[in-house]
Amino acid sequence: MVESVFVSISCVGLFGLGIWHVLAGPVTDRVFREPRNVRLAGVALLMVAGPCFAFGGRYFLLMGALLLISGLLRALAPAANIRLQKGAYPRWVHGLIMMSAAVIAGLAYWRGWLGNWAWPP
């Protein structure tokens, strides 16, 4: 039950942030031009990763690992993260990636695409 609520809130939040990136790209660019804001986003991702490792299971371990890597990159090297994203693609593309990730993450959980392999045993 708690896991289902966590996944629902995470997916809706990620989708909403993706919409924000698409609709308010210039504002988002200004906000995330500052390393402090990128670092805060990284810390937020790390906080979301924590429960994933506590829940266990293939789905949550994969999500936790992805969130951990993304969060660490933003928290520990915000300037590099800013350069990487600015050079790779426009902000609206990042928004579409976030929205797609939210849909895929939700479907993977609700459809059981990763099975029910659990860890720790």
Disulfide bonds with the S-S distance in Angstrom:
none
